[in-house]
Amino acid sequence: MNLFIYIFSPAESNRHTINCYPQENAPQKPRNLKKLEYEQQQLISRTGEGAQFTMTSADGTTFIISYRYVNDDEIKDLPNTDNNDMTNDVTSSSPSENDQQSSHETILEFIEGFFSGQECLTGGSGWWRYEICYGKHVIQFHEESETQTIIVLGTWNHEKHIEWINTNTKKKSDRYIKERQYVSLYYGDGDICEMTNMPRVVEVKLRCLIREDKSHMPTMYLVEPESCFYILGIESSAFCDLLDYTDENGIPDLDKLMTHFQDQ
């Protein structure tokens, strides 16, 4: 019996190595890339494991809110605050009426500013940041020097939201179903996606989140579970009663919501 051994050699692909070299006295890395890496490293060294977000008011004032997690040793190293000069000592467990009133007024300003579209929320700290102006649009943007690159992820259209929510009935909020205790809004007709050749789409989720410090400041996140389909989550204690003040299409009623907070 003859034994034949076949030896196969895979065909070599026509791949060419590409080497990039800086011209003359140019730096090894682009300046903007080095700047981005430096800023990221500084953020890590300053804040550890944490995050930040910004809020922009109608007059253009930008507030940057940052936080990080600390361990027990860091807490012990914090200096004690001398309250001897204070007329009224206030403990964290017994907030003053003025503090409560101030907090309530701040929530009213946030609710009215956000849901009226006068104040936009901005999130993200990397190359791309994102912004939502309620009832208007959701965008992704990058600023460099005097230029700004903007990608429209979705725009608000009342009729298209109703069509979407009626087609996707599982997206309708329901106080009695834990997985659906949020308000879901559809922002469509974004910029055309190169991968799908379809407009970008965003589902905006407004969800209740109660913090230990009782702060109403929102937490934001943006994910892309599918190509050019985004989910923008906004969580705040100011949204905890939102389900009671939405219409049959899951759209918040600003007038009813404001009346609710004003009556408190």
C-alpha positions as CSV (number, residue, x, y, z in Angstrom):
1,M,0.0,0.0,0.0
2,N,1.4,3.3,-1.0
3,L,1.2,6.1,1.5
4,F,0.9,9.6,0.2
5,I,1.6,12.6,2.3
6,Y,0.3,15.9,1.0
7,I,1.9,19.0,2.3
8,F,-0.1,22.2,1.9
9,S,1.3,25.6,2.3
10,P,-1.2,28.4,2.7
11,A,-1.0,31.1,0.2
12,E,0.7,34.2,1.4
13,S,-1.5,37.2,1.7
14,N,-0.5,40.4,0.0
15,R,0.1,42.3,3.2
16,H,2.5,45.2,3.3
17,T,4.0,46.6,6.5
18,I,3.3,50.2,7.0
19,N,5.8,52.2,9.1
20,C,5.1,55.7,10.1
21,Y,8.0,58.1,10.9
22,P,7.8,61.7,12.1
23,Q,9.1,64.2,9.6
24,E,12.2,66.2,10.4
25,N,11.9,67.6,14.0
26,A,8.2,66.5,14.4
27,P,7.4,64.8,17.8
28,Q,7.0,61.0,18.0
29,K,3.3,61.4,18.9
30,P,0.8,64.1,17.7
31,R,0.6,66.9,20.3
32,N,-3.2,66.4,20.7
33,L,-2.7,62.7,21.5
34,K,0.0,63.5,24.0
35,K,-2.2,66.1,25.6
36,L,-5.2,63.7,25.8
37,E,-3.0,61.0,27.4
38,Y,-1.6,63.5,29.9
39,E,-5.1,64.8,30.9
40,Q,-6.3,61.2,31.4
41,Q,-3.3,60.3,33.5
42,Q,-3.8,63.5,35.6
43,L,-7.5,62.7,36.1
44,I,-6.6,59.2,37.3
45,S,-3.9,60.5,39.7
46,R,-6.1,63.2,41.0
47,T,-9.4,61.5,41.4
48,G,-8.7,57.8,41.5
49,E,-11.7,55.7,40.6
50,G,-14.5,58.2,40.0
51,A,-16.2,60.2,37.3
52,Q,-17.3,63.7,36.4
53,F,-20.1,65.4,34.5
54,T,-21.0,68.9,33.6
55,M,-24.2,71.0,33.5
56,T,-24.6,74.1,31.4
57,S,-27.2,76.7,32.3
58,A,-29.1,78.9,29.9
59,D,-26.7,81.8,30.4
60,G,-23.8,79.6,29.3
61,T,-22.4,79.0,32.8
62,T,-20.8,75.5,33.0
63,F,-20.6,73.6,36.3
64,I,-18.2,70.6,36.5
65,I,-19.1,68.0,39.2
66,S,-16.4,65.5,40.0
67,Y,-16.3,62.7,42.6
68,R,-14.1,59.7,43.5
69,Y,-14.2,56.9,45.9
70,V,-11.9,57.0,48.9
71,N,-10.8,54.3,51.4
72,D,-11.0,54.4,55.2
73,D,-7.4,55.7,55.6
74,E,-8.1,58.7,53.4
75,I,-11.2,59.6,55.4
76,K,-9.2,59.5,58.6
77,D,-6.6,61.9,57.1
78,L,-9.2,64.5,56.3
79,P,-8.8,67.6,58.5
80,N,-11.4,68.4,61.1
81,T,-13.5,71.4,60.4
82,D,-13.6,74.1,63.0
83,N,-17.2,75.3,63.5
84,N,-16.6,77.6,66.4
85,D,-17.2,80.7,64.3
86,M,-20.6,79.4,63.2
87,T,-23.6,81.0,64.8
88,N,-25.8,77.8,64.4
89,D,-24.1,74.5,64.4
90,V,-25.9,72.1,62.0
91,T,-25.3,68.3,62.0
92,S,-25.8,66.2,58.9
93,S,-28.5,64.3,60.5
94,S,-30.6,67.4,61.3
95,P,-30.5,69.7,58.3
96,S,-31.8,73.3,58.9
97,E,-35.0,74.5,57.4
98,N,-33.0,76.9,55.2
99,D,-31.0,74.0,53.8
100,Q,-34.1,72.1,53.1
101,Q,-35.7,75.1,51.4
102,S,-32.6,75.7,49.4
103,S,-32.5,72.1,48.2
104,H,-36.1,72.2,47.3
105,E,-35.7,75.3,45.2
106,T,-32.7,73.8,43.5
107,I,-34.7,70.8,42.5
108,L,-37.4,73.1,41.1
109,E,-34.8,75.0,39.1
110,F,-33.4,71.8,37.8
111,I,-36.8,70.3,36.8
112,E,-37.9,73.5,35.1
113,G,-34.6,74.1,33.4
114,F,-34.1,70.6,32.1
115,F,-37.7,69.7,30.9
116,S,-38.2,73.1,29.3
117,G,-35.0,72.6,27.2
118,Q,-33.4,75.8,28.6
119,E,-30.6,73.9,30.3
120,C,-28.7,71.1,28.6
121,L,-26.9,68.3,30.4
122,T,-23.4,67.4,29.3
123,G,-21.5,64.2,30.1
124,G,-18.4,62.2,29.3
125,S,-14.8,63.1,29.9
126,G,-12.9,61.3,27.0
127,W,-12.3,62.3,23.4
128,W,-16.1,62.3,22.7
129,R,-18.5,64.0,25.0
130,Y,-22.3,64.1,24.7
131,E,-25.1,66.5,25.4
132,I,-28.9,66.3,25.7
133,C,-31.1,69.3,25.3
134,Y,-34.5,67.8,26.3
135,G,-37.1,68.1,23.6
136,K,-34.5,69.1,21.1
137,H,-31.5,66.8,20.4
138,V,-28.8,64.4,21.7
139,I,-25.4,65.1,20.2
140,Q,-21.8,63.8,20.5
141,F,-19.1,66.3,20.2
142,H,-15.3,66.8,20.3
143,E,-13.7,70.2,20.8
144,E,-10.2,71.0,19.7
145,S,-8.7,74.5,19.7
146,E,-11.3,76.6,18.0
147,T,-13.0,73.8,16.1
148,Q,-15.9,71.6,17.2
149,T,-16.9,68.3,15.6
150,I,-20.5,67.4,16.2
151,I,-22.4,64.2,15.5
152,V,-26.2,64.3,15.9
153,L,-27.2,61.1,17.6
154,G,-31.0,61.8,17.6
155,T,-33.6,64.6,17.5
156,W,-36.9,64.8,19.2
157,N,-40.2,64.4,17.3
158,H,-43.4,64.0,19.2
159,E,-45.2,61.9,16.6
160,K,-42.3,59.6,15.9
161,H,-41.9,59.0,19.7
162,I,-45.6,58.0,19.9
163,E,-45.2,55.6,16.9
164,W,-42.1,54.1,18.5
165,I,-43.6,53.6,22.0
166,N,-46.7,52.0,20.5
167,T,-44.6,49.7,18.4
168,N,-42.4,48.8,21.4
169,T,-44.9,48.4,24.1
170,K,-42.4,46.9,26.5
171,K,-40.7,50.3,26.6
172,K,-43.7,51.8,28.3
173,S,-43.1,52.6,31.9
174,D,-44.9,50.6,34.6
175,R,-44.6,51.4,38.3
176,Y,-45.6,47.9,39.3
177,I,-42.9,46.2,37.1
178,K,-39.4,46.7,38.5
179,E,-37.7,46.3,35.1
180,R,-39.9,49.1,33.6
181,Q,-39.8,51.7,36.4
182,Y,-38.3,54.4,34.2
183,V,-39.4,56.9,31.5
184,S,-38.2,56.0,28.0
185,L,-38.1,58.6,25.2
186,Y,-37.3,58.2,21.5
187,Y,-34.9,60.5,19.7
188,G,-34.5,59.5,16.1
189,D,-33.3,60.9,12.7
190,G,-29.7,61.4,13.8
191,D,-26.8,61.7,11.4
192,I,-26.4,58.8,8.9
193,C,-24.4,55.9,10.3
194,E,-21.6,54.7,7.9
195,M,-21.9,51.1,9.2
196,T,-25.7,50.8,8.8
197,N,-26.4,53.5,6.3
198,M,-29.3,54.4,8.5
199,P,-29.9,57.4,10.8
200,R,-28.6,57.2,14.3
201,V,-31.2,56.6,17.1
202,V,-31.1,57.3,20.9
203,E,-33.3,55.9,23.6
204,V,-33.3,58.3,26.5
205,K,-34.0,56.7,29.9
206,L,-35.0,58.8,32.9
207,R,-34.8,56.8,36.1
208,C,-35.1,57.4,39.8
209,L,-31.9,57.3,41.9
210,I,-31.8,58.2,45.5
211,R,-28.3,59.1,46.8
212,E,-27.1,58.7,50.4
213,D,-26.3,62.5,50.5
214,K,-29.9,63.2,49.2
215,S,-28.4,65.1,46.3
216,H,-30.6,65.4,43.2
217,M,-27.7,66.0,40.8
218,P,-28.0,63.6,37.9
219,T,-25.8,60.7,36.9
220,M,-25.4,60.2,33.1
221,Y,-24.1,57.4,30.9
222,L,-24.1,56.7,27.2
223,V,-23.8,53.2,25.7
224,E,-24.0,51.8,22.2
225,P,-25.4,48.2,22.4
226,E,-25.8,48.1,18.6
227,S,-24.1,50.0,15.9
228,C,-25.4,53.6,15.9
229,F,-28.2,52.7,18.4
230,Y,-27.5,54.4,21.7
231,I,-29.0,54.4,25.2
232,L,-28.6,57.6,27.2
233,G,-29.4,57.1,30.8
234,I,-30.0,59.9,33.2
235,E,-30.6,59.0,36.9
236,S,-31.7,61.5,39.6
237,S,-33.9,61.6,42.7
238,A,-35.8,64.4,40.9
239,F,-37.2,61.7,38.6
240,C,-38.6,59.5,41.4
241,D,-42.2,60.8,41.0
242,L,-41.9,61.1,37.2
243,L,-44.0,58.0,36.4
244,D,-47.0,59.7,38.1
245,Y,-46.8,62.8,35.8
246,T,-46.5,61.3,32.3
247,D,-49.2,61.0,29.7
248,E,-50.4,57.8,28.0
249,N,-47.4,58.0,25.7
250,G,-44.9,58.2,28.5
251,I,-44.1,61.8,27.9
252,P,-43.5,63.9,31.1
253,D,-46.0,66.7,31.7
254,L,-43.9,69.7,32.9
255,D,-46.9,71.7,34.3
256,K,-48.1,68.8,36.4
257,L,-44.6,68.0,37.5
258,M,-43.9,71.6,38.6
259,T,-47.2,71.8,40.4
260,H,-46.3,68.6,42.3
261,F,-43.0,70.0,43.5
262,Q,-44.4,73.4,44.3
263,D,-47.0,71.8,46.6
264,Q,-44.5,70.0,48.6
